[in-house]
Amino acid sequence: MLRVALAMVPEVRQLLTEDPAQLSDLLDEIHDEDLADLIGLLDDAEAAKVLMALRAEEAAPIFERLDGETQEALVEQMGVESIAPIVSEMAADDRTDLIEALPDQVSGTLLSTLEKVDPEAAAEVEELAKWPEDSAGGLMTTDYVSVGIHLTVADVIERIRAVGEDAETIYYVYIVSDRGHLIGVVSLRDLLLASPSEKLADVMTENVFAVSPETDQEEVARTMAKYDFNALPVLSADRKLLGVITVDDVMDVLTEEQSEDMQRLGAVGPIEDSYFKTSFWTFIQKRAPWLAVLFVGEFMTGEVLRRFEHELEVVATLAYYVPLLISTGGNSGSQSSSLIIRGLAVGDVRVGDWASVLVRELGQAVVLGLILSVIGMLRVWLWGDGTGFVLTIGATLMAIVLMGCTVGAMLPLLLRRLGLDPATSSTPFIASLVDVLGILLYFTIARLFLADLLAQAGAGG
């Protein structure tokens, strides 16, 4: 936790000044995540000294847990010659993400230096960098344990002992042919429970779940979550094992996607960094355009109200209920939109389910509309505004909830069908659209139930 890092800062700074050689012993028993928090609390020069006081294999798991901005600052502070040994010890996928995130000139220099320090690590970067960042190929690592099929369980366990320290996961061992094609997989649990002399072919599972390198990262995350996998192999079209995606990378994807969806639901452009690491003007750039669009969209609400200016002038009571009605439409639409966007994200709802979704939402809207209509009609009756207003508000609430639920549910499905992110149909956009439609419904219904009252008031005026 962060308080561990906070408590260590004074002692670390003291050792940096008096005896940097003692840092390794001090930090030896501290979890890498806490050490990453500690690095984040130090200035760049201090953080660089801490990393340089550690062995490369000790510094790598700390460095790969830092956010991109801090990593980039430390690369600049330490220089590529000093950072290259640490980068070579990082997991292949994290190493690739780092080099791709750096400015072109810096990444090119670092990659060239890495080729001298660890040619194999540099080759892994070039291999993984071929795939889009948001694909299975962009998530996978080449640090896994693979063996041939003609081994015994004891042989495989010895293989894990020999190479497992460099693998990102040892919970699964992949059985491949001489040409690298995937034959099967065996879990560490099955290996430990099997007899040491048993043949690997008798223990492994041949029916292996796998994805192609082009698979979208959200689909990968859904697959791993559904089947509770700790790792998922990535295969080429001819079933050659290209890499493995581990659960920690999927957790990062889920966090990133959820953060992005939450921001879009609030009509904010996606923001990559944390709140306090995002600059003031970046927030303005991400928020202002959406607010401006929504603000201009609300002009339509004003235009609709102007169309019914006569009705508002002759029966001022109509204006009292406008905020109540349009907020109801926005709330019901936002509820439906949130449910469908979430269903699309986790795979519970597909675009082809639109008819079933429409039927379910209409059914719910009828019940919800009746509940709100009864409450609204009772309130109007208690205010003593007359039977016409009671019927108007009751009918309008029913119509607005039906409209809100329908628009809120169908708009995300339509956007997904068009290949757009359904989170774009955020709460503010749904509310703005339903505002306009709700006012049209309200005054249209009012003209029906209050025709006599409007006529008398107009004649009296």
C-alpha positions as CSV (number, residue, x, y, z in Angstrom):
1,M,0.0,0.0,0.0
2,L,1.1,3.6,-0.5
3,R,1.7,4.2,3.2
4,V,4.5,1.6,3.1
5,A,6.2,3.7,0.4
6,L,5.6,6.9,2.3
7,A,7.1,5.5,5.5
8,M,10.3,4.4,3.5
9,V,11.0,7.7,1.7
10,P,13.0,9.4,4.5
11,E,15.2,6.3,5.1
12,V,15.8,5.8,1.4
13,R,16.8,9.4,0.9
14,Q,19.2,9.1,3.9
15,L,20.9,6.0,2.4
16,L,21.1,7.7,-1.0
17,T,23.2,10.4,0.6
18,E,25.2,8.3,3.1
19,D,25.5,4.7,1.8
20,P,23.8,3.8,-1.5
21,A,25.3,0.3,-1.3
22,Q,22.9,-0.5,1.5
23,L,19.8,0.2,-0.5
24,S,19.6,-3.3,-2.0
25,D,19.5,-4.9,1.5
26,L,16.8,-2.5,2.7
27,L,14.5,-3.0,-0.3
28,D,15.1,-6.8,-0.6
29,E,12.0,-7.8,1.5
30,I,9.6,-5.1,0.0
31,H,7.1,-6.1,-2.6
32,D,7.8,-4.8,-6.1
33,E,4.5,-2.9,-6.3
34,D,5.4,-1.0,-3.1
35,L,8.8,-0.2,-4.5
36,A,7.2,1.2,-7.6
37,D,5.1,3.4,-5.4
38,L,8.3,4.5,-3.6
39,I,9.9,5.4,-6.9
40,G,6.9,7.5,-7.8
41,L,7.4,9.5,-4.6
42,L,11.0,10.4,-5.3
43,D,12.2,12.9,-7.8
44,D,13.7,11.6,-11.1
45,A,17.4,11.9,-9.9
46,E,16.6,10.0,-6.7
47,A,14.6,7.4,-8.5
48,A,17.4,6.8,-11.0
49,K,19.9,6.3,-8.2
50,V,17.7,3.8,-6.5
51,L,17.3,1.7,-9.7
52,M,21.0,1.9,-10.4
53,A,21.8,0.7,-6.9
54,L,19.9,-2.5,-7.6
55,R,20.9,-5.4,-9.8
56,A,19.2,-5.3,-13.2
57,E,17.0,-8.4,-12.4
58,E,15.9,-6.7,-9.2
59,A,15.2,-3.3,-10.9
60,A,13.2,-4.7,-13.9
61,P,10.0,-5.8,-12.1
62,I,9.9,-2.5,-10.3
63,F,10.5,-0.5,-13.5
64,E,7.8,-2.3,-15.5
65,R,5.2,-1.4,-12.8
66,L,5.8,2.3,-13.2
67,D,3.4,4.4,-15.4
68,G,4.6,5.4,-18.8
69,E,5.3,9.0,-18.0
70,T,7.7,8.0,-15.1
71,Q,9.4,5.3,-17.2
72,E,10.1,7.9,-20.0
73,A,11.5,10.4,-17.5
74,L,13.8,7.8,-16.0
75,V,15.0,6.7,-19.4
76,E,16.0,10.3,-20.1
77,Q,17.5,10.7,-16.6
78,M,19.6,7.5,-16.6
79,G,20.4,7.3,-20.3
80,V,20.0,4.4,-22.6
81,E,23.3,2.8,-21.7
82,S,22.3,2.5,-18.0
83,I,18.7,1.6,-18.6
84,A,19.3,-1.1,-21.3
85,P,20.3,-3.9,-18.9
86,I,17.2,-3.2,-16.8
87,V,15.0,-3.2,-20.0
88,S,16.5,-6.5,-21.1
89,E,15.3,-8.2,-17.9
90,M,11.7,-6.9,-18.3
91,A,8.9,-9.2,-19.5
92,A,8.9,-9.2,-23.3
93,D,5.5,-7.6,-23.6
94,D,6.3,-4.8,-21.1
95,R,9.6,-4.2,-22.8
96,T,7.9,-3.8,-26.1
97,D,5.3,-1.4,-24.7
98,L,8.1,0.8,-23.2
99,I,10.0,1.0,-26.4
100,E,6.9,1.8,-28.5
101,A,5.9,4.5,-26.0
102,L,9.2,6.4,-26.2
103,P,9.9,9.1,-28.7
104,D,11.2,7.7,-32.0
105,Q,14.8,8.9,-31.6
106,V,15.0,7.6,-28.0
107,S,13.4,4.2,-28.8
108,G,15.6,3.7,-31.8
109,T,18.8,4.3,-29.7
110,L,17.5,2.1,-26.9
111,L,16.7,-0.7,-29.3
112,S,20.1,-0.5,-30.9
113,T,21.8,-0.6,-27.4
114,L,19.6,-3.5,-26.4
115,E,20.7,-5.4,-29.5
116,K,24.3,-5.2,-28.1
117,V,23.3,-6.1,-24.5
118,D,20.8,-8.8,-25.3
119,P,20.1,-9.6,-29.0
120,E,17.4,-12.1,-28.1
121,A,15.4,-9.5,-26.1
122,A,15.8,-7.0,-29.0
123,A,14.5,-9.6,-31.4
124,E,11.4,-10.2,-29.2
125,V,10.6,-6.5,-29.3
126,E,10.8,-6.4,-33.1
127,E,8.5,-9.5,-33.2
128,L,5.9,-8.2,-30.8
129,A,5.9,-4.7,-32.2
130,K,4.4,-6.0,-35.5
131,W,1.0,-6.3,-33.9
132,P,-1.5,-3.5,-33.0
133,E,-1.3,-2.4,-29.4
134,D,-5.0,-3.2,-28.7
135,S,-4.8,-6.7,-30.2
136,A,-3.9,-10.1,-28.8
137,G,-0.6,-9.8,-30.6
138,G,0.1,-6.6,-28.8
139,L,-0.7,-8.1,-25.4
140,M,1.1,-11.4,-25.7
141,T,4.6,-12.3,-24.3
142,T,7.1,-14.7,-25.7
143,D,8.3,-15.6,-22.1
144,Y,6.6,-19.0,-21.6
145,V,7.6,-22.6,-21.0
146,S,7.3,-24.9,-24.0
147,V,8.4,-28.6,-24.3
148,G,8.3,-31.4,-26.8
149,I,5.7,-34.2,-26.5
150,H,8.2,-37.1,-26.0
151,L,8.9,-36.2,-22.3
152,T,7.8,-37.6,-19.0
153,V,6.2,-35.6,-16.2
154,A,9.5,-35.6,-14.3
155,D,11.3,-34.2,-17.4
156,V,8.8,-31.4,-17.7
157,I,9.2,-30.4,-14.1
158,E,13.0,-30.3,-14.5
159,R,12.4,-28.1,-17.5
160,I,10.3,-25.7,-15.5
161,R,13.1,-25.5,-12.8
162,A,15.6,-24.7,-15.5
163,V,13.8,-22.0,-17.4
164,G,10.9,-21.0,-15.2
165,E,12.6,-18.0,-13.7
166,D,12.7,-16.3,-17.0
167,A,9.0,-17.1,-17.9
168,E,6.2,-14.8,-17.2
169,T,4.0,-17.7,-16.1
170,I,4.8,-21.3,-15.2
171,Y,1.2,-22.3,-14.4
172,Y,0.8,-23.7,-18.0
173,V,3.3,-25.6,-20.0
174,Y,2.8,-25.7,-23.8
175,I,3.6,-28.7,-25.8
176,V,4.8,-27.9,-29.3
177,S,6.0,-29.8,-32.4
178,D,9.5,-29.4,-33.8
179,R,8.1,-26.6,-36.1
180,G,6.6,-24.8,-33.2
181,H,2.9,-25.8,-33.7
182,L,0.8,-26.2,-30.6
183,I,-0.1,-29.7,-29.8
184,G,-1.5,-29.4,-26.3
185,V,-1.2,-27.8,-22.8
186,V,-0.7,-29.1,-19.3
187,S,-1.2,-27.1,-16.1
188,L,1.3,-27.2,-13.2
189,R,-1.4,-28.6,-11.0
190,D,-1.8,-31.6,-13.3
191,L,1.9,-32.1,-13.4
192,L,2.3,-32.2,-9.7
193,L,-0.6,-34.6,-9.3
194,A,0.6,-37.0,-12.0
195,S,3.2,-39.7,-11.5
196,P,6.7,-38.6,-12.4
197,S,7.2,-41.4,-14.8
198,E,3.9,-40.8,-16.6
199,K,4.2,-39.7,-20.2
200,L,3.4,-36.0,-21.0
201,A,1.1,-37.2,-23.9
202,D,-1.2,-38.9,-21.3
203,V,-1.4,-35.8,-19.0
204,M,-1.8,-33.0,-21.5
205,T,-5.0,-31.5,-22.8
206,E,-5.2,-31.4,-26.6
207,N,-8.4,-29.3,-26.9
208,V,-6.7,-25.9,-26.2
209,F,-8.6,-22.6,-26.2
210,A,-6.6,-20.0,-28.2
211,V,-6.9,-16.7,-30.0
212,S,-5.4,-15.3,-33.2
213,P,-3.0,-12.3,-32.9
214,E,-5.5,-10.0,-34.6
215,T,-8.2,-10.7,-31.9
216,D,-9.3,-7.5,-30.1
217,Q,-8.1,-7.1,-26.6
218,E,-11.6,-6.8,-25.2
219,E,-12.5,-10.2,-26.7
220,V,-9.4,-11.7,-25.2
221,A,-10.4,-10.3,-21.8
222,R,-13.9,-11.7,-22.0
223,T,-12.6,-15.1,-23.0
224,M,-10.2,-15.3,-20.1
225,A,-12.7,-14.0,-17.6
226,K,-15.4,-16.5,-18.8
227,Y,-13.2,-19.6,-18.6
228,D,-11.0,-18.4,-15.6
229,F,-7.8,-18.8,-17.5
230,N,-4.5,-17.6,-16.1
231,A,-3.0,-17.6,-19.5
232,L,-4.2,-17.9,-23.1
233,P,-2.1,-19.0,-26.1
234,V,-1.9,-16.9,-29.3
235,L,-1.7,-18.9,-32.5
236,S,-1.1,-18.1,-36.1
237,A,-3.4,-19.3,-38.9
238,D,-1.4,-22.6,-39.1
239,R,-1.5,-23.1,-35.3
240,K,2.0,-22.0,-34.7
241,L,2.5,-20.8,-31.1
242,L,3.3,-17.1,-31.3
243,G,3.0,-16.1,-27.6
244,V,0.9,-16.2,-24.5
245,I,-1.3,-13.6,-22.8
246,T,-1.2,-13.7,-19.0
247,V,-4.0,-12.6,-16.6
248,D,-2.1,-9.6,-15.3
249,D,-2.1,-8.0,-18.8
250,V,-5.9,-8.7,-19.1
251,M,-6.5,-7.0,-15.8
252,D,-4.7,-3.9,-17.2
253,V,-6.9,-4.1,-20.3
254,L,-10.1,-4.3,-18.2
255,T,-9.0,-1.4,-16.0
256,E,-8.2,0.7,-19.1
257,E,-11.4,-0.1,-20.9
258,Q,-13.6,0.5,-17.9
259,S,-11.9,3.8,-17.2
260,E,-12.4,4.8,-20.9
261,D,-16.0,3.8,-20.9
262,M,-16.7,5.7,-17.6
263,Q,-15.1,8.8,-19.0
264,R,-17.2,8.6,-22.2
265,L,-20.3,8.0,-20.2
266,G,-19.7,11.3,-18.6
267,A,-19.0,13.0,-21.9
268,V,-15.3,13.3,-21.4
269,G,-12.7,12.3,-24.0
270,P,-10.5,9.3,-22.9
271,I,-7.7,10.4,-20.6
272,E,-4.7,8.1,-20.3
273,D,-3.0,9.4,-17.2
274,S,-4.3,9.6,-13.6
275,Y,-6.3,12.6,-12.4
276,F,-3.3,14.5,-10.8
277,K,-0.9,13.6,-13.6
278,T,-3.1,15.0,-16.2
279,S,-2.4,18.7,-17.0
280,F,-5.0,21.4,-16.6
281,W,-5.2,22.1,-20.3
282,T,-5.5,18.5,-21.2
283,F,-8.6,18.4,-19.1
284,I,-9.9,21.4,-20.9
285,Q,-9.2,19.9,-24.3
286,K,-11.0,16.6,-23.3
287,R,-14.0,18.3,-21.7
288,A,-14.7,21.5,-23.6
289,P,-15.6,20.0,-27.0
290,W,-18.1,17.6,-25.5
291,L,-19.6,20.3,-23.4
292,A,-19.9,22.6,-26.4
293,V,-21.6,20.0,-28.5
294,L,-24.1,19.2,-25.7
295,F,-24.6,22.9,-25.1
296,V,-25.4,23.5,-28.8
297,G,-27.6,20.4,-28.7
298,E,-29.7,22.0,-25.9
299,F,-30.5,24.9,-28.3
300,M,-33.0,22.4,-29.8
301,T,-34.7,22.3,-26.4
302,G,-35.1,26.1,-26.5
303,E,-36.4,26.0,-30.1
304,V,-39.0,23.4,-29.2
305,L,-40.2,25.5,-26.2
306,R,-40.4,28.6,-28.5
307,R,-42.7,26.6,-30.8
308,F,-45.1,26.2,-27.8
309,E,-44.7,29.8,-26.6
310,H,-48.4,30.5,-27.0
311,E,-49.4,27.6,-24.8
312,L,-46.9,28.7,-22.1
313,E,-48.2,32.2,-22.2
314,V,-51.9,31.4,-21.9
315,V,-51.5,28.5,-19.4
316,A,-48.4,29.3,-17.3
317,T,-49.0,26.2,-15.1
318,L,-47.6,24.1,-18.1
319,A,-44.1,25.4,-17.4
320,Y,-44.1,24.1,-13.8
321,Y,-43.9,20.5,-15.0
322,V,-41.3,20.8,-17.7
323,P,-38.2,20.1,-15.4
324,L,-40.0,17.2,-13.8
325,L,-40.9,15.5,-17.1
326,I,-37.6,16.0,-19.0
327,S,-35.5,14.8,-16.0
328,T,-37.7,11.6,-15.9
329,G,-37.0,11.0,-19.6
330,G,-33.3,11.5,-19.2
331,N,-33.1,9.3,-16.1
332,S,-35.0,6.4,-17.7
333,G,-33.0,6.7,-20.9
334,S,-29.7,6.8,-19.0
335,Q,-30.6,3.7,-17.1
336,S,-31.4,1.7,-20.2
337,S,-28.3,3.0,-22.0
338,S,-26.0,2.0,-19.1
339,L,-27.5,-1.5,-18.9
340,I,-27.1,-2.1,-22.7
341,I,-23.6,-0.6,-22.8
342,R,-22.5,-2.9,-20.0
343,G,-24.1,-5.9,-21.6
344,L,-22.3,-5.2,-24.9
345,A,-19.0,-4.8,-23.0
346,V,-19.2,-8.1,-21.3
347,G,-20.7,-10.0,-24.2
348,D,-24.2,-10.6,-22.6
349,V,-25.9,-8.5,-25.4
350,R,-25.2,-8.6,-29.1
351,V,-26.4,-6.3,-31.9
352,G,-28.5,-9.2,-33.3
353,D,-30.4,-9.2,-30.0
354,W,-32.0,-5.9,-30.7
355,A,-35.5,-7.3,-31.0
356,S,-35.4,-9.1,-27.7
357,V,-33.9,-6.0,-26.1
358,L,-36.7,-3.8,-27.5
359,V,-39.4,-6.2,-26.1
360,R,-37.8,-6.3,-22.7
361,E,-37.3,-2.6,-22.5
362,L,-40.8,-1.8,-23.6
363,G,-42.2,-4.2,-21.0
364,Q,-40.1,-2.6,-18.3
365,A,-41.0,0.9,-19.5
366,V,-44.7,0.1,-19.2
367,V,-44.4,-0.9,-15.6
368,L,-42.0,1.9,-14.7
369,G,-44.2,4.4,-16.5
370,L,-47.3,3.3,-14.6
371,I,-45.5,3.6,-11.3
372,L,-44.2,7.1,-12.1
373,S,-47.6,8.1,-13.6
374,V,-49.4,7.2,-10.5
375,I,-47.0,9.2,-8.3
376,G,-47.1,12.2,-10.7
377,M,-50.8,12.2,-11.0
378,L,-51.2,12.1,-7.2
379,R,-48.9,15.0,-6.9
380,V,-50.7,17.1,-9.5
381,W,-54.1,16.2,-7.8
382,L,-52.7,17.4,-4.4
383,W,-51.6,20.7,-6.0
384,G,-55.2,21.1,-7.2
385,D,-54.4,21.8,-10.9
386,G,-57.5,20.1,-12.2
387,T,-58.4,16.8,-13.9
388,G,-57.0,17.9,-17.3
389,F,-53.5,18.4,-15.8
390,V,-53.7,15.1,-13.9
391,L,-54.4,13.3,-17.1
392,T,-51.8,15.3,-19.1
393,I,-49.0,14.5,-16.6
394,G,-50.0,10.9,-16.3
395,A,-50.1,10.3,-20.0
396,T,-46.9,12.3,-20.6
397,L,-44.9,10.4,-18.0
398,M,-46.0,7.1,-19.5
399,A,-45.0,8.3,-23.0
400,I,-41.7,9.8,-21.9
401,V,-40.6,6.7,-20.0
402,L,-41.5,4.5,-23.0
403,M,-39.5,6.8,-25.3
404,G,-36.6,7.2,-22.9
405,C,-36.1,3.4,-22.4
406,T,-36.4,2.8,-26.1
407,V,-33.9,5.4,-27.2
408,G,-31.6,4.6,-24.3
409,A,-31.5,0.9,-25.3
410,M,-31.5,1.2,-29.1
411,L,-28.9,3.9,-29.5
412,P,-25.9,1.9,-28.2
413,L,-26.9,-1.0,-30.4
414,L,-27.2,1.2,-33.4
415,L,-23.7,2.7,-32.7
416,R,-22.2,-0.7,-32.3
417,R,-23.9,-1.8,-35.6
418,L,-22.2,1.2,-37.3
419,G,-18.8,0.2,-35.9
420,L,-18.7,3.0,-33.3
421,D,-18.1,2.8,-29.5
422,P,-21.5,2.5,-27.8
423,A,-20.1,4.4,-24.8
424,T,-20.3,7.4,-27.1
425,S,-24.1,7.4,-26.4
426,S,-23.3,8.7,-23.0
427,T,-25.7,9.8,-20.3
428,P,-25.5,13.5,-21.3
429,F,-26.2,12.7,-25.0
430,I,-29.2,10.5,-24.1
431,A,-30.5,13.2,-21.7
432,S,-30.2,15.9,-24.3
433,L,-32.0,13.9,-27.0
434,V,-34.7,12.8,-24.6
435,D,-35.2,16.4,-23.4
436,V,-36.2,17.5,-26.9
437,L,-38.5,14.5,-27.6
438,G,-40.0,14.8,-24.1
439,I,-41.0,18.4,-24.5
440,L,-42.6,17.6,-27.9
441,L,-44.6,14.8,-26.3
442,Y,-45.6,16.9,-23.3
443,F,-47.1,19.8,-25.3
444,T,-48.6,17.5,-27.9
445,I,-50.5,15.6,-25.1
446,A,-51.3,18.9,-23.4
447,R,-53.1,20.1,-26.5
448,L,-55.3,17.0,-26.4
449,F,-56.2,17.0,-22.7
450,L,-56.2,20.7,-22.1
451,A,-57.8,21.9,-25.4
452,D,-60.7,23.6,-23.7
453,L,-58.5,25.3,-21.1
454,L,-56.1,26.5,-23.8
455,A,-59.0,27.8,-25.9
456,Q,-60.6,29.7,-23.0
457,A,-57.3,31.2,-21.8
458,G,-56.4,32.2,-25.4
459,A,-59.8,33.9,-25.8
460,G,-59.6,35.6,-22.4
461,G,-56.1,36.9,-23.3
